[in-house]
Amino acid sequence: MKEAGFMYVVRFWVAPQARGAVMGWLEGGHVAEVVGQPGFLWCRQLDLGERDERGWAAYAMIYGIESGAAFDAYRADAALAEKFAAEREPFARQLRMERWGGSVVLAVDRPR
């Protein structure tokens, strides 16, 4: 896995009845399209094993990005943001998201 200097994390909760549709959208091309943006290196999806008070399941996507500048360019792409917002619209009442990112300040690998 290529070293990332910046991480972008999207934590999201999905209503039980929407899980299949949301995961289908993510796995059916959305994640690949995000990772295909300049400077994006990889993505890992986590099942956080949590449920909120309504029974919504918690997940996270962690994206490795070459730099904060690449992340800033991604966030500044208004056409891409509009496209992704339109794709999420069918899930507006069944998907809740939080996003944040930051520069990697510590990376520890297991000794070989």
VEXDREN-2710 file (C-alpha; in Angstrom, 1 decimal):
% VEXDREN-2710
k/r/px/py/pz
1/MET/0.0/0.0/0.0
2/LYS/1.4/3.4/-1.0
3/GLU/2.3/5.8/1.8
4/ALA/-0.4/8.5/2.3
5/GLY/0.5/11.9/3.7
6/PHE/-3.1/12.8/4.3
7/MET/-6.2/10.8/5.4
8/TYR/-9.8/11.6/4.7
9/VAL/-12.4/9.8/6.9
10/VAL/-16.1/9.6/6.2
11/ARG/-18.1/8.1/9.0
12/PHE/-21.7/7.3/8.1
13/TRP/-24.8/5.6/9.5
14/VAL/-27.3/3.7/7.3
15/ALA/-30.9/2.9/8.0
16/PRO/-31.5/-0.8/8.0
17/GLN/-33.9/-0.7/5.0
18/ALA/-31.4/1.2/2.9
19/ARG/-28.2/-0.8/3.6
20/GLY/-28.3/-2.8/0.4
21/ALA/-28.9/0.3/-1.8
22/VAL/-26.3/2.5/-0.1
23/MET/-23.6/-0.3/-0.1
24/GLY/-24.5/-1.0/-3.7
25/TRP/-24.0/2.6/-4.7
26/LEU/-20.6/2.8/-2.8
27/GLU/-19.3/-0.6/-4.1
28/GLY/-20.9/-0.1/-7.5
29/GLY/-18.6/2.7/-8.5
30/HIS/-18.7/5.6/-6.1
31/VAL/-15.6/4.6/-4.1
32/ALA/-13.7/3.7/-7.2
33/GLU/-14.5/7.2/-8.7
34/VAL/-13.3/8.9/-5.5
35/VAL/-10.1/6.8/-5.4
36/GLY/-9.6/7.7/-9.1
37/GLN/-9.3/11.4/-8.3
38/PRO/-5.8/12.9/-8.6
39/GLY/-3.7/12.2/-5.5
40/PHE/-6.1/9.6/-4.0
41/LEU/-4.2/6.3/-3.3
42/TRP/-6.6/3.8/-1.7
43/CYS/-9.7/3.3/0.4
44/ARG/-10.7/1.0/3.2
45/GLN/-14.2/0.5/4.4
46/LEU/-14.9/-0.4/8.1
47/ASP/-18.0/-1.9/9.7
48/LEU/-17.8/-0.1/13.0
49/GLY/-20.1/-2.7/14.6
50/GLU/-22.2/0.0/16.2
51/ARG/-25.9/0.9/16.0
52/ASP/-27.4/4.2/17.0
53/GLU/-30.7/4.7/18.9
54/ARG/-32.7/4.1/15.7
55/GLY/-30.8/0.9/14.8
56/TRP/-28.8/2.5/12.0
57/ALA/-25.5/0.8/11.4
58/ALA/-22.2/2.7/11.6
59/TYR/-19.5/2.4/8.9
60/ALA/-16.4/4.4/8.0
61/MET/-14.4/4.9/4.8
62/ILE/-10.8/5.9/5.2
63/TYR/-9.1/7.3/2.1
64/GLY/-5.3/7.6/1.8
65/ILE/-4.3/10.6/-0.1
66/GLU/-0.8/11.8/-1.2
67/SER/-1.2/15.3/0.3
68/GLY/-3.4/17.9/1.7
69/ALA/-3.1/19.8/-1.5
70/ALA/-4.7/16.9/-3.4
71/PHE/-7.5/16.8/-0.9
72/ASP/-8.1/20.5/-1.2
73/ALA/-8.3/20.2/-5.0
74/TYR/-10.8/17.4/-4.6
75/ARG/-12.9/19.5/-2.2
76/ALA/-12.7/22.5/-4.5
77/ASP/-14.2/20.6/-7.5
78/ALA/-17.7/22.0/-7.5
79/ALA/-18.9/19.8/-10.4
80/LEU/-17.8/16.6/-8.7
81/ALA/-19.4/17.7/-5.3
82/GLU/-22.6/18.4/-7.2
83/LYS/-22.5/15.0/-8.9
84/PHE/-21.9/13.2/-5.6
85/ALA/-24.7/15.1/-3.9
86/ALA/-27.1/14.2/-6.6
87/GLU/-26.1/10.5/-6.3
88/ARG/-26.7/10.6/-2.5
89/GLU/-30.1/12.3/-2.9
90/PRO/-32.1/9.1/-3.0
91/PHE/-30.7/8.2/0.4
92/ALA/-31.2/11.6/2.0
93/ARG/-33.4/10.3/4.8
94/GLN/-31.6/7.0/5.2
95/LEU/-28.0/8.1/5.3
96/ARG/-26.2/10.4/7.8
97/MET/-22.5/11.3/7.3
98/GLU/-19.6/13.1/9.0
99/ARG/-16.4/13.9/7.2
100/TRP/-13.0/15.1/8.3
101/GLY/-9.4/14.9/7.2
102/GLY/-5.9/15.6/8.3
103/SER/-2.2/15.3/7.7
104/VAL/-0.5/12.2/8.9
105/VAL/1.8/13.1/11.8
106/LEU/2.7/9.6/13.0
107/ALA/2.9/6.3/11.1
108/VAL/4.1/3.2/12.9
109/ASP/4.8/0.0/11.0
110/ARG/5.2/-3.4/12.6
111/PRO/8.8/-4.4/12.8
112/ARG/9.8/-7.1/10.3
END
